[in-house]
Amino acid sequence: MFKILFCWTFTCQSWLLTLFPRCIYPCRFTFFGGIFSFLAQRPWGRRLLLAYPRLFTNGVFSHEGPNERQLAETSFEMINIASGYSTGTPSEPNAAPDKVIKTLVAGPEPGYRACSIFVCAAAATLLKERGKLGIPGGVHTPAYLFQNTTYVERLRARGIVFEKLEG
């Protein structure tokens, strides 16, 4: 009897030790997310959240922002998957796309460093290569606007990686 009880207890403890590290983060996320949601719906709660962000987010957010070590250790990597037609238009009205391209864009910390790299490279391209844009003013997507410029080369020179993975 003792041997069976000992084996069952040992098995349960092993299972809990295996499960606990995997469930601690979802549990913390649910707990602090619930607190945040409750407080954000009330004016007094919003004042508390703004006054003490570190307390209510378990140290994730603060008034100080990230330090240099955190900025240096953070980076981003984004994989884009696009599908389309090799001829530019489908051969039949309901034809499935016949071409797939997969690309990677990666760089330094996205919030402070990469964002400023993207914006400054875009501004420099607009100022120095206005004639290459070849389109009248208005609202355009960056891909369409910068297609015949050196925008991507400016980004590569500052550490942004563009790589074609497939296609």
C-alpha positions in Angstrom: 0.0 0.0 0.0 2.8 2.4 0.9 4.7 1.7 -2.3 1.6 2.4 -4.4 0.9 5.7 -2.6 4.5 6.7 -2.9 4.6 6.0 -6.6 1.3 7.9 -7.2 2.6 10.9 -5.1 6.0 10.9 -7.0 4.2 10.8 -10.4 1.9 13.7 -9.4 4.9 15.7 -8.2 6.8 15.0 -11.4 3.8 16.0 -13.5 3.4 19.3 -11.6 7.1 20.1 -11.9 6.9 19.5 -15.6 3.6 21.4 -16.1 4.4 24.4 -13.8 7.0 26.2 -15.9 4.8 25.9 -18.9 1.7 27.3 -17.3 3.2 30.1 -15.1 3.4 32.6 -18.0 -0.2 32.1 -19.2 -1.4 32.3 -15.6 0.6 35.5 -14.9 -0.7 37.0 -18.2 -4.3 36.1 -17.3 -3.9 37.5 -13.7 -2.3 40.8 -14.7 -4.4 41.1 -17.8 -7.5 40.8 -15.6 -6.3 43.4 -13.2 -5.5 45.7 -16.1 -8.8 45.2 -17.8 -10.7 45.8 -14.5 -8.8 49.0 -13.7 -8.8 50.4 -17.3 -12.6 50.5 -17.4 -12.8 52.9 -14.4 -11.5 56.5 -14.1 -9.9 55.9 -10.8 -8.4 52.7 -12.1 -6.8 54.5 -15.1 -5.3 57.1 -12.7 -3.8 54.2 -10.7 -2.4 52.5 -13.8 -0.8 55.7 -15.0 0.6 56.5 -11.6 2.0 53.0 -10.8 2.6 51.1 -14.1 5.4 48.9 -12.7 3.1 47.6 -9.9 0.2 46.7 -12.1 2.2 45.1 -14.9 4.6 43.1 -12.7 7.5 45.3 -13.8 6.9 45.0 -17.6 6.1 48.7 -18.0 7.5 51.7 -16.1 7.9 55.5 -16.5 11.6 55.1 -17.2 11.4 53.1 -20.4 13.9 50.5 -21.6 17.6 50.8 -20.5 20.6 50.6 -22.9 21.1 46.9 -22.2 17.5 46.1 -23.1 17.7 48.1 -26.3 20.9 46.4 -27.3 19.5 42.9 -26.7 16.2 43.5 -28.6 15.8 42.9 -32.3 13.0 42.1 -34.7 12.6 39.5 -37.4 9.5 39.5 -39.7 8.7 36.9 -42.4 6.4 38.1 -45.2 4.5 35.6 -47.4 2.9 37.0 -50.6 1.0 35.1 -53.2 0.1 36.3 -56.7 0.2 35.5 -60.4 3.4 35.1 -62.4 1.9 36.9 -65.3 0.5 39.8 -63.3 -3.2 38.8 -63.8 -5.0 35.5 -63.4 -5.6 33.4 -66.5 -9.1 32.7 -65.4 -11.4 34.8 -63.2 -11.3 32.4 -60.2 -7.8 31.0 -60.7 -5.7 30.4 -57.6 -2.4 32.3 -57.3 0.5 30.4 -58.9 3.5 32.2 -57.3 4.5 32.5 -53.7 7.3 34.7 -52.4 8.7 34.5 -48.9 10.9 37.3 -47.5 12.6 38.2 -44.3 13.1 41.6 -42.8 15.2 41.9 -39.7 16.9 44.6 -37.7 17.7 46.2 -34.4 15.2 47.1 -31.6 12.0 48.0 -33.4 10.5 50.7 -31.1 13.3 53.2 -30.9 16.1 52.3 -33.2 14.5 50.6 -36.3 11.6 53.1 -36.4 13.9 56.1 -36.5 16.0 54.3 -39.2 12.9 53.7 -41.4 11.6 57.3 -41.0 15.0 59.0 -41.5 15.8 56.9 -44.6 12.3 57.7 -46.0 12.8 61.4 -45.4 16.2 61.4 -47.0 14.9 59.5 -50.0 12.0 61.9 -50.4 14.4 64.9 -50.3 17.2 63.6 -52.4 15.3 61.5 -55.0 12.2 63.5 -55.6 12.6 63.2 -59.4 12.7 59.4 -59.2 9.3 59.2 -57.6 7.7 60.1 -61.0 4.2 60.4 -59.5 2.0 63.3 -58.6 1.4 64.2 -55.0 -1.2 62.4 -52.9 -1.4 59.4 -50.6 0.7 56.4 -51.7 1.9 53.2 -50.0 5.6 53.1 -49.3 6.2 50.2 -51.6 4.7 52.0 -54.6 6.3 55.4 -53.7 9.8 54.1 -53.2 9.9 51.4 -55.9 12.5 53.2 -58.1 14.6 54.7 -55.4 17.5 53.7 -53.2 15.3 53.5 -50.0 16.1 49.8 -49.5 19.9 50.4 -50.0 19.7 53.2 -47.4 18.0 50.8 -44.9 20.6 48.1 -45.6 23.4 50.5 -45.0 22.0 51.2 -41.5 21.6 47.5 -40.5 18.2 46.5 -41.8 18.3 43.0 -43.4 16.2 42.2 -46.5 16.4 38.6 -47.6 14.5 36.5 -50.1 13.8 33.1 -48.6 11.7 31.4 -51.3 10.1 32.2 -54.6 
